[in-house]
């Protein structure tokens, strides 16, 4: 389950970062360039939905990935500044936080190793 949990978290983290970027671009056009709404109402709603999804996904993958409470708090706090969810996701991947408890059975990485095959006696 940790592989699916890791992929789900990574998708949510990157989507949240991109939605933040889209909202910031829309706000730039609205407030700096003064080119109308700039899509801010739509981008704001999309970002809000993805933000809530990121928080929920973080809470759901917390146990399957074997995170400590400190890691969960960092994941949740990273959703506040723009683009920090992407930074957190890269850090979590690099430090093995997305490997889950199975990482020791697969030589240190549970994300990319497939389950060992069982041999069938003929």
Secondary structure, 3 states (H helix, E strand, C coil): CHHHHHHHHHHHHHHHHHHHHHHHHHHHHHHHCCCCCCCHHHHHHHHHHHHHHHHHHHHHHHHHCCCCHHHHHHHHHCCCCCCHHHHHHHHHHHCCCCCCHHHHCCCCCCCCCCCCCCCCCC
